[in-house]
Amino acid sequence: MMETVYFRLNLTVEQMHSYYQGVASQVIVRANDGRRVQFPAQWLRRFVTTGGVNGQFEMRFGDDRKLIGLRRTGD
């Protein structure tokens, strides 16, 4: 069974640099339902703009709790 988690993210370009430089490899967010969720920063690469990473996101996990999908759902 697949699980879906929604969260808002607002990371500056400077914050994203720590992920690209290898200083940080995991992102920890508070989901809309209050849960704390951790995932590999590499999943955010396709969402980086000149303003950083901003917006509302949907994350999908498989039965093994492994991340299988991440998409921006709006701003």
Contacts in CASP RR format, 6 or more apart in sequence:
PFRMAT RR
TARGET T0000
AUTHOR 0000-0000-0000
METHOD contacts of the structure
MODEL  1
MMETVYFRLNLTVEQMHSYYQGVASQVIVRANDGRRVQFPAQWLRRFVTT
GGVNGQFEMRFGDDRKLIGLRRTGD
1 62 0 8 1.000
1 63 0 8 1.000
2 60 0 8 1.000
2 61 0 8 1.000
2 62 0 8 1.000
2 63 0 8 1.000
2 68 0 8 1.000
3 60 0 8 1.000
3 61 0 8 1.000
3 62 0 8 1.000
3 65 0 8 1.000
4 58 0 8 1.000
4 59 0 8 1.000
4 60 0 8 1.000
4 61 0 8 1.000
5 31 0 8 1.000
5 32 0 8 1.000
5 33 0 8 1.000
5 35 0 8 1.000
5 37 0 8 1.000
5 58 0 8 1.000
5 59 0 8 1.000
5 60 0 8 1.000
5 61 0 8 1.000
6 31 0 8 1.000
6 32 0 8 1.000
6 33 0 8 1.000
6 56 0 8 1.000
6 57 0 8 1.000
6 58 0 8 1.000
6 59 0 8 1.000
6 73 0 8 1.000
7 29 0 8 1.000
7 30 0 8 1.000
7 31 0 8 1.000
7 32 0 8 1.000
7 37 0 8 1.000
7 56 0 8 1.000
7 57 0 8 1.000
7 59 0 8 1.000
8 32 0 8 1.000
8 55 0 8 1.000
8 56 0 8 1.000
8 57 0 8 1.000
9 27 0 8 1.000
9 29 0 8 1.000
9 44 0 8 1.000
9 53 0 8 1.000
9 54 0 8 1.000
9 55 0 8 1.000
9 57 0 8 1.000
10 53 0 8 1.000
10 54 0 8 1.000
10 55 0 8 1.000
11 27 0 8 1.000
11 44 0 8 1.000
11 52 0 8 1.000
11 53 0 8 1.000
11 54 0 8 1.000
12 51 0 8 1.000
12 52 0 8 1.000
13 48 0 8 1.000
13 50 0 8 1.000
13 51 0 8 1.000
13 52 0 8 1.000
15 52 0 8 1.000
16 44 0 8 1.000
16 48 0 8 1.000
16 52 0 8 1.000
16 53 0 8 1.000
18 24 0 8 1.000
19 25 0 8 1.000
19 27 0 8 1.000
19 41 0 8 1.000
19 42 0 8 1.000
19 44 0 8 1.000
24 41 0 8 1.000
25 40 0 8 1.000
25 41 0 8 1.000
25 42 0 8 1.000
26 38 0 8 1.000
26 39 0 8 1.000
26 40 0 8 1.000
26 41 0 8 1.000
27 38 0 8 1.000
27 39 0 8 1.000
27 40 0 8 1.000
27 41 0 8 1.000
27 43 0 8 1.000
27 44 0 8 1.000
28 36 0 8 1.000
28 37 0 8 1.000
28 38 0 8 1.000
29 36 0 8 1.000
29 37 0 8 1.000
29 38 0 8 1.000
29 39 0 8 1.000
30 36 0 8 1.000
30 37 0 8 1.000
31 37 0 8 1.000
37 59 0 8 1.000
39 59 0 8 1.000
39 67 0 8 1.000
39 70 0 8 1.000
40 67 0 8 1.000
43 67 0 8 1.000
43 69 0 8 1.000
43 70 0 8 1.000
44 53 0 8 1.000
44 70 0 8 1.000
47 53 0 8 1.000
47 57 0 8 1.000
47 72 0 8 1.000
54 75 0 8 1.000
55 72 0 8 1.000
55 74 0 8 1.000
55 75 0 8 1.000
56 72 0 8 1.000
56 73 0 8 1.000
56 74 0 8 1.000
56 75 0 8 1.000
57 70 0 8 1.000
57 71 0 8 1.000
57 72 0 8 1.000
57 73 0 8 1.000
58 70 0 8 1.000
58 71 0 8 1.000
58 72 0 8 1.000
58 73 0 8 1.000
59 67 0 8 1.000
59 69 0 8 1.000
59 70 0 8 1.000
60 67 0 8 1.000
60 68 0 8 1.000
60 69 0 8 1.000
60 70 0 8 1.000
61 67 0 8 1.000
61 68 0 8 1.000
62 68 0 8 1.000
END
